[in-house]
Amino acid sequence: MRIQFVGLVAALALGACASPYVAAPYDRASARVSGIAIVDDSVPEKAIAYEVASVGSNFGLIGAIVDAGIQAERQDAVNDALRGVRFDAETKLEERIVSRLVAQGYSVQPMPGLPRRRHDWLETYPAAPAATDAYLDIAIVHYGYMSSGFGQPFRPAVGAKVKLVKVSDGSTLMENQIVYNPLNEMQGIITIAPNPEYAFENRSALLADPARLAAGIEDALNQVADTATQLLR
């Protein structure tokens, strides 16, 4: 399971480079959307704390197994720290999205408790609340911290997929991908550079200040939320 975890995060960090991604832009005038339902349950249960190509991974299968254990143990420690300061990534993201959309003139209603496969959009949508024209479906692929290699600082990282779906016929009104702190250049994907204020020199520094640890993730999620809502202006 731990090796699968490492492979998954590596794919998230690197796989988008394989082919250019083509987004679907939003035209507010023709879409005629005034009411938006935010599809909830979009954030994975655990933050990541991943180091690419760490020392242990260079020593064959045994090294890979050891490395996977180190990666998983670091992730557990980071999530314990976040729980200690009562950080709720789902709530932070939703509050930011709602405030930004309301400021842009939309009426907004969250739709809580909808089951979804993590890291992806919903396959089907339930009945929309009254006066709702579209669903805003945001899937957070990953969030937390990444280091580009041994000895490199840990910085906040978020990967997101965002889609606006018309209630009446299920058509896609907007679709984009957003990556905060990408480890590689990604064609066609909106990328956001990391805030240098939340760079941590190493694992010890990452865990030494849980409040700052959480603040770095919140800042990254806020920037992703702001970018996603700006696509709907």
C-alpha positions as CSV (number, residue, x, y, z in Angstrom):
1,M,0.0,0.0,0.0
2,R,2.8,2.4,0.8
3,I,4.5,1.8,-2.5
4,Q,1.2,2.5,-4.3
5,F,1.0,5.8,-2.3
6,V,4.4,6.9,-3.5
7,G,3.6,5.9,-7.1
8,L,0.3,7.8,-7.0
9,V,1.9,11.0,-5.8
10,A,4.7,10.7,-8.3
11,A,2.1,10.3,-11.1
12,L,0.3,13.4,-9.8
13,A,3.5,15.4,-9.9
14,L,4.8,14.3,-13.2
15,G,2.1,12.7,-15.3
16,A,0.5,15.9,-16.6
17,C,3.6,16.5,-18.7
18,A,2.8,13.7,-21.1
19,S,0.4,15.6,-23.3
20,P,-0.9,19.2,-23.4
21,Y,-4.2,19.8,-21.5
22,V,-6.9,21.7,-23.3
23,A,-9.3,23.7,-21.1
24,A,-12.9,24.7,-21.8
25,P,-13.2,28.5,-21.2
26,Y,-16.3,30.1,-19.7
27,D,-18.5,32.7,-21.4
28,R,-20.6,34.3,-18.6
29,A,-22.8,36.2,-21.0
30,S,-23.9,33.2,-23.0
31,A,-24.0,30.8,-20.1
32,R,-26.6,32.8,-18.2
33,V,-25.7,31.4,-14.8
34,S,-26.8,33.3,-11.7
35,G,-27.1,30.5,-9.1
36,I,-24.3,28.0,-8.4
37,A,-24.4,24.9,-6.3
38,I,-20.9,23.9,-4.9
39,V,-20.5,20.1,-5.0
40,D,-19.0,19.2,-1.6
41,D,-16.6,16.5,-0.4
42,S,-13.9,17.6,-2.8
43,V,-10.7,17.4,-0.6
44,P,-8.8,14.2,0.2
45,E,-8.9,13.1,3.8
46,K,-5.1,13.4,4.2
47,A,-2.6,16.0,3.2
48,I,0.5,14.8,1.4
49,A,4.1,15.4,2.7
50,Y,6.2,14.0,-0.2
51,E,9.8,14.2,-1.2
52,V,10.7,13.4,-4.8
53,A,13.7,11.1,-5.3
54,S,14.8,10.9,-1.7
55,V,18.0,9.0,-0.7
56,G,16.4,5.7,0.1
57,S,14.7,5.4,-3.2
58,N,18.1,5.1,-5.0
59,F,18.8,1.6,-3.5
60,G,16.6,-0.8,-5.4
61,L,13.6,-2.6,-4.1
62,I,14.7,-2.6,-0.5
63,G,15.5,1.1,-0.7
64,A,12.1,1.8,-2.3
65,I,10.3,-0.1,0.5
66,V,12.3,1.9,3.2
67,D,11.6,5.1,1.3
68,A,7.9,4.4,1.1
69,G,7.8,3.8,4.9
70,I,9.6,7.1,5.5
71,Q,7.2,9.0,3.1
72,A,4.2,7.5,4.8
73,E,5.5,8.2,8.3
74,R,6.2,11.8,7.4
75,Q,2.7,12.1,6.0
76,D,1.2,10.8,9.2
77,A,3.2,13.2,11.3
78,V,2.1,16.2,9.1
79,N,-1.6,15.1,9.4
80,D,-1.3,14.7,13.1
81,A,0.1,18.2,13.3
82,L,-2.8,19.5,11.3
83,R,-5.3,17.8,13.5
84,G,-3.6,19.3,16.5
85,V,-4.5,22.8,15.3
86,R,-7.9,21.7,14.1
87,F,-7.2,22.5,10.4
88,D,-10.1,21.6,8.1
89,A,-9.0,21.9,4.5
90,E,-12.5,21.2,3.1
91,T,-14.1,24.0,5.1
92,K,-11.4,26.5,4.3
93,L,-11.7,25.8,0.6
94,E,-15.5,26.0,0.5
95,E,-15.6,29.2,2.6
96,R,-13.2,30.9,0.2
97,I,-15.0,29.8,-2.9
98,V,-18.4,30.9,-1.6
99,S,-17.1,34.4,-0.6
100,R,-15.5,35.0,-3.9
101,L,-18.4,33.8,-6.0
102,V,-20.9,35.9,-3.9
103,A,-18.6,38.9,-4.5
104,Q,-18.9,38.3,-8.2
105,G,-22.6,38.5,-8.1
106,Y,-23.6,34.8,-8.0
107,S,-26.0,33.2,-5.5
108,V,-24.3,30.2,-4.0
109,Q,-25.4,27.0,-2.2
110,P,-23.1,24.3,-1.0
111,M,-24.3,20.7,-1.4
112,P,-22.8,18.7,1.5
113,G,-22.3,15.0,1.9
114,L,-22.2,13.9,-1.7
115,P,-20.3,10.6,-2.3
116,R,-17.4,10.8,-4.7
117,R,-14.3,9.0,-5.7
118,R,-11.5,11.0,-4.3
119,H,-9.3,13.0,-6.7
120,D,-12.0,13.2,-9.4
121,W,-15.3,14.8,-10.3
122,L,-18.6,13.3,-9.5
123,E,-19.9,10.8,-12.1
124,T,-23.5,11.9,-11.6
125,Y,-25.1,14.9,-10.0
126,P,-28.1,14.9,-7.7
127,A,-31.2,17.2,-8.0
128,A,-30.0,20.8,-7.7
129,P,-31.4,23.2,-5.1
130,A,-34.0,25.7,-6.3
131,A,-32.7,28.7,-8.3
132,T,-29.6,26.8,-9.3
133,D,-28.3,27.0,-12.8
134,A,-25.0,25.1,-12.6
135,Y,-22.9,22.8,-10.4
136,L,-19.4,23.9,-9.5
137,D,-17.5,20.6,-9.2
138,I,-14.0,21.0,-7.7
139,A,-11.8,17.9,-7.2
140,I,-8.6,18.4,-5.2
141,V,-6.2,15.9,-6.5
142,H,-3.7,16.5,-3.7
143,Y,-2.8,19.1,-1.1
144,G,-0.1,19.4,1.4
145,Y,3.7,19.8,1.0
146,M,6.2,18.7,-1.5
147,S,10.0,18.8,-1.8
148,S,11.6,18.5,-5.2
149,G,14.4,16.3,-3.8
150,F,16.7,15.5,-0.9
151,G,18.0,18.6,0.8
152,Q,15.4,20.8,-0.9
153,P,12.8,22.8,1.1
154,F,9.2,21.6,1.5
155,R,6.7,24.0,0.0
156,P,2.8,23.9,-0.1
157,A,1.4,22.1,-3.1
158,V,-2.1,21.7,-4.4
159,G,-3.5,20.1,-7.6
160,A,-7.1,20.8,-8.6
161,K,-9.6,20.0,-11.3
162,V,-12.6,22.4,-11.7
163,K,-15.7,22.1,-13.8
164,L,-18.9,24.1,-14.1
165,V,-21.8,21.9,-15.3
166,K,-25.2,23.2,-16.5
167,V,-28.1,21.8,-14.4
168,S,-30.6,21.7,-17.3
169,D,-28.7,19.5,-19.7
170,G,-25.5,18.4,-18.0
171,S,-23.3,20.3,-20.5
172,T,-19.8,21.5,-19.5
173,L,-19.7,25.3,-19.2
174,M,-16.1,25.5,-18.0
175,E,-13.3,23.1,-17.3
176,N,-9.8,23.7,-16.1
177,Q,-6.9,22.3,-14.1
178,I,-5.0,24.3,-11.6
179,V,-1.7,23.4,-10.0
180,Y,-0.1,25.3,-7.1
181,N,3.7,24.6,-7.0
182,P,4.1,22.2,-9.9
183,L,7.3,20.2,-9.9
184,N,7.4,20.2,-13.7
185,E,6.3,22.5,-16.5
186,M,2.7,21.6,-17.5
187,Q,1.3,22.7,-20.9
188,G,-2.2,24.0,-20.9
189,I,-2.6,23.9,-17.1
190,I,-2.9,27.0,-14.9
191,T,0.1,27.0,-12.6
192,I,0.7,29.1,-9.5
193,A,4.1,29.7,-8.0
194,P,4.5,28.9,-4.3
195,N,4.5,31.6,-1.7
196,P,8.1,31.8,-0.3
197,E,6.8,32.7,3.1
198,Y,5.8,29.0,3.6
199,A,9.0,27.3,2.6
200,F,10.3,24.8,5.3
201,E,13.9,23.8,5.2
202,N,13.4,20.2,6.2
203,R,11.1,17.7,7.9
204,S,11.9,19.0,11.4
205,A,11.1,22.6,10.4
206,L,7.9,21.4,8.7
207,L,6.7,19.9,12.0
208,A,8.1,22.5,14.4
209,D,5.3,25.1,13.9
210,P,1.9,23.4,13.2
211,A,0.1,26.8,12.9
212,R,2.5,27.9,10.2
213,L,2.3,24.5,8.5
214,A,-1.5,24.9,8.4
215,A,-1.3,28.5,7.2
216,G,0.8,27.5,4.3
217,I,-1.8,25.0,3.1
218,E,-4.6,27.5,3.7
219,D,-2.7,30.1,1.6
220,A,-2.3,27.6,-1.2
221,L,-5.9,26.6,-1.1
222,N,-7.0,30.2,-1.1
223,Q,-5.0,30.9,-4.2
224,V,-6.4,27.9,-6.0
225,A,-10.0,28.9,-5.0
226,D,-9.4,32.5,-6.1
227,T,-8.0,31.3,-9.5
228,A,-11.0,28.9,-9.9
229,T,-13.6,31.6,-9.2
230,Q,-11.8,34.1,-11.4
231,L,-12.5,31.8,-14.3
232,L,-16.2,32.5,-13.8
233,R,-16.0,36.3,-14.1
